[in-house]
Amino acid sequence: MPTVISEVIKGFGTDQSGWLFMWILLIFGIFMIAIAVERIYYVIVRSNINAPRFMSEIRKLVKAGDYKKAIALCTAAKDKALAQVILAGLKKVYETETNDFRSLQNAVDEGTLEVLPKLQERTNFLSMIANVSTLVGLMGTIYGLIEAFRSVSAPGIDATMKALMLARGISVAMNTTFLGLLIAVPAIIAYTFVNNKTLKIIDEIDEHTVKLMNLITGD
């Protein structure tokens, strides 16, 4: 393994024929790590909440008619996605002193539309980086193989030099393929993880907002 890593690192040298592909892949790798860390933090830490426990407290307060405490509880949850949507609905009921289903639905929809883009933004970049990294790695592979075959067919070069040039071409092909997959695989895993967690949060918002609206309007 250390030998493989050293070979990959060596591929970044400008004296290597495939160095451009390696640096392009490195840039994609840096972006992938930055986006994955930011998205995982935002979805798991900032936006996620224990929905059953939180909504149990909200329902108790709503049944007691204590909307002020329910609003304070949502406000204390800060950036949690579900809390923001529920807060929009509770504020509408508290400020207008009405439990009209249509008005409540509109307030909840507005809150949801504010939350969803923040949950989903930049996540698709992980999928894109995975696909593009694989393709760039493939381009480097093809380039390396072209170099290798060219060395074999080059006239006026002795067998030793041909073997050396062939090895260098194959090395370029393998290095770019390896680095491309090294970036693509974590990107796909991160994308799947973040996307599934985002969908779970959205499902929780849909489920608990409907239950809360039914509780408030008496439907």
C-alpha positions in Angstrom: 0.0 0.0 0.0 2.8 2.6 0.8 4.2 1.8 -2.6 0.9 2.5 -4.3 0.5 5.8 -2.5 4.0 6.9 -3.3 3.4 6.1 -7.0 0.2 8.2 -6.9 2.0 11.1 -5.2 4.8 10.8 -7.8 2.1 11.2 -10.5 1.6 14.8 -9.5 5.1 15.8 -10.6 5.1 18.0 -13.7 7.7 15.7 -15.2 5.0 13.0 -15.4 3.0 12.9 -18.6 -0.4 12.6 -16.8 0.2 15.3 -14.2 -2.6 17.5 -15.5 -5.3 14.8 -14.9 -3.9 14.2 -11.4 -4.2 17.9 -10.4 -7.7 18.1 -11.9 -8.7 15.1 -9.8 -7.1 16.6 -6.7 -9.1 19.8 -7.1 -12.3 17.7 -7.4 -11.2 15.8 -4.3 -10.8 19.0 -2.2 -14.2 20.2 -3.3 -15.8 16.8 -2.5 -14.4 16.8 1.0 -15.5 20.4 1.7 -19.0 19.8 0.4 -19.4 16.5 2.2 -18.3 17.9 5.5 -20.5 21.0 5.2 -23.6 19.0 4.1 -23.2 16.3 6.8 -22.8 18.9 9.5 -25.8 20.9 8.3 -28.1 18.0 7.8 -27.1 15.9 10.9 -26.1 18.5 13.4 -27.9 21.8 12.5 -31.2 20.5 10.9 -31.9 17.2 12.6 -34.0 16.8 15.7 -35.6 14.0 17.7 -39.0 14.5 15.9 -41.2 12.2 18.1 -40.0 13.7 21.3 -40.1 17.3 20.1 -43.6 16.9 18.6 -44.9 15.1 21.7 -44.0 18.3 23.7 -45.6 20.5 21.1 -48.8 18.6 21.0 -49.1 18.7 24.8 -48.7 22.5 24.8 -51.2 22.9 21.8 -53.8 20.7 23.6 -53.4 22.9 26.7 -53.8 26.0 24.5 -50.4 27.3 25.5 -49.2 28.5 22.1 -46.8 30.9 23.6 -44.7 28.2 25.2 -45.0 26.1 22.1 -43.6 29.0 20.0 -40.8 29.5 22.6 -39.9 25.8 22.3 -39.7 26.0 18.5 -37.6 29.2 18.8 -35.2 27.5 21.2 -34.7 24.7 18.6 -33.0 27.4 16.4 -32.1 26.0 13.0 -33.8 22.6 13.3 -35.8 22.1 10.1 -38.9 20.6 11.6 -39.0 23.3 14.4 -38.9 26.1 11.8 -41.8 24.7 9.9 -43.9 24.1 13.0 -43.0 27.6 14.2 -44.5 29.1 11.1 -47.8 27.4 11.7 -48.0 28.1 15.4 -47.2 31.8 14.8 -50.0 32.0 12.3 -52.5 30.6 14.8 -51.2 32.6 17.7 -51.0 36.0 15.9 -54.3 35.7 14.0 -56.2 33.8 16.7 -57.7 31.6 14.1 -57.5 27.8 13.4 -58.6 28.0 9.8 -57.2 25.0 8.0 -56.4 26.9 4.8 -54.5 29.7 6.5 -52.6 27.2 8.6 -51.8 25.2 5.5 -50.4 28.2 3.7 -48.2 29.2 6.7 -46.8 25.7 6.9 -46.2 25.6 3.2 -44.3 28.9 3.3 -42.2 27.5 6.2 -41.5 24.3 4.3 -40.5 26.2 1.2 -38.0 28.2 3.2 -36.4 25.1 4.8 -36.2 22.6 1.9 -33.8 24.5 -0.4 -31.3 24.8 2.5 -31.6 21.1 3.2 -31.0 20.1 -0.4 -28.5 22.7 -1.7 -25.1 21.5 -2.9 -26.0 17.8 -2.2 -26.2 17.0 -5.9 -22.7 18.3 -6.3 -21.4 15.2 -4.6 -23.1 13.0 -7.2 -21.7 15.2 -10.0 -18.2 15.1 -8.5 -18.3 11.3 -8.3 -19.3 11.0 -12.0 -16.9 13.6 -13.3 -14.0 12.2 -11.2 -14.6 8.8 -12.7 -14.7 10.2 -16.2 -11.5 12.3 -15.7 -9.8 9.2 -14.3 -10.9 7.3 -17.4 -9.5 10.1 -19.6 -6.2 9.8 -17.9 -6.4 6.0 -18.4 -6.9 6.4 -22.1 -4.2 9.0 -22.3 -1.7 6.7 -20.5 -2.6 3.8 -22.8 -2.1 5.9 -25.9 1.3 6.9 -24.5 2.1 3.2 -23.8 1.0 2.0 -27.3 2.9 4.9 -29.0 6.1 3.9 -27.3 5.7 0.3 -28.5 5.2 1.3 -32.1 7.9 4.1 -32.1 10.7 3.4 -34.6 14.4 3.7 -33.8 14.0 3.0 -30.0 15.7 0.1 -28.4 13.7 -2.5 -26.5 14.9 -1.3 -23.1 13.6 2.3 -23.7 10.4 1.0 -25.2 9.8 -1.1 -22.1 10.5 2.0 -19.9 8.1 4.2 -21.9 5.5 1.4 -21.8 5.7 1.2 -18.1 5.4 4.9 -17.7 2.3 5.0 -19.9 0.7 2.2 -17.9 1.6 3.9 -14.7 -0.2 7.1 -15.8 -3.3 5.0 -16.7 -3.4 3.2 -13.4 -2.7 6.3 -11.2 -5.5 8.4 -12.7 -7.9 5.5 -12.5 -7.0 4.9 -8.9 -7.3 8.5 -7.9 -10.5 9.0 -9.8 -12.1 6.0 -8.0 -10.6 7.2 -4.7 -12.6 10.4 -5.0 -15.7 8.9 -6.6 -16.4 6.2 -4.0 -16.5 8.4 -0.9 -18.4 11.0 -2.9 -21.1 8.5 -3.7 -21.2 7.2 -0.1 -21.5 10.8 1.2 -24.2 11.7 -1.3 -26.3 8.6 -0.4 -25.9 9.2 3.3 -26.8 13.0 3.1 -29.6 12.4 0.6 -31.3 9.7 2.7 -31.0 11.8 5.8 -32.5 14.8 4.0 -35.4 12.7 2.7 -36.0 11.4 6.3 -36.2 15.0 7.6 -38.6 15.9 4.8 -40.8 12.9 5.6 -40.9 13.9 9.3 -41.9 17.4 8.3 -44.8 16.2 6.1 -45.9 13.7 8.8 -45.9 15.9 11.8 -47.2 19.1 10.2 -50.3 17.2 9.0 -50.8 15.7 12.4 -50.4 19.1 14.1 -52.8 20.8 11.7 -55.4 18.1 12.3 -55.0 18.6 16.0 -55.3 22.4 15.8 -58.3 22.5 13.4 -60.0 19.5 15.0 -60.1 17.5 11.8 
